[in-house]
Amino acid sequence: MEISGGVCRQTGKLREGWGLLVENIGETIIECISRWAFMDAFATLCSNRDRIRLEDLSE
């Protein structure tokens, strides 16, 4: 991606613009959603550990 004569260019997962290096927004959103989903599932398991049989989950 080139904007304004090289002021902004995209390199892999990072994007350089106006002297700053930032993550690509699309990949960042996907990564955050997958982390939230994992943390939500983990929190559910922890808070219900007395009612959930891990053997049932492995099937």
SVG drawing of the C-alpha trace seen along z (x, -y; Angstrom):
<svg xmlns="http://www.w3.org/2000/svg" viewBox="-23 -13 32 52">
<polyline fill="none" stroke="black" stroke-width="0.4" points="0.0,0.0 1.5,-3.4 -0.1,-6.6 1.3,-10.1 4.6,-9.2 5.6,-6.5 4.3,-8.1 2.3,-5.0 3.3,-1.5 2.2,1.9 4.7,4.6 3.3,8.0 1.4,7.7 2.7,4.2 1.9,1.0 4.2,-2.0 2.6,-5.4 3.9,-8.9 6.9,-7.4 4.9,-4.9 4.8,-1.2 1.3,0.2 -0.5,3.6 -2.8,4.2 -6.4,3.5 -8.0,6.6 -5.5,9.1 -5.7,7.3 -9.4,7.6 -9.3,11.4 -6.6,12.0 -8.6,10.1 -11.8,12.0 -10.0,15.3 -8.4,14.4 -11.8,13.2 -13.4,16.5 -10.7,18.5 -10.8,16.4 -14.6,16.6 -14.5,20.4 -11.8,20.7 -13.7,18.4 -16.8,20.6 -14.8,23.7 -13.3,22.2 -16.5,20.9 -18.4,24.1 -15.6,26.6 -17.7,28.4 -20.5,29.0 -18.5,29.8 -16.8,33.2 -13.6,32.7 -14.0,36.3 -17.2,35.3 -15.5,32.3 -12.8,34.5 -15.2,36.7"/>
</svg>
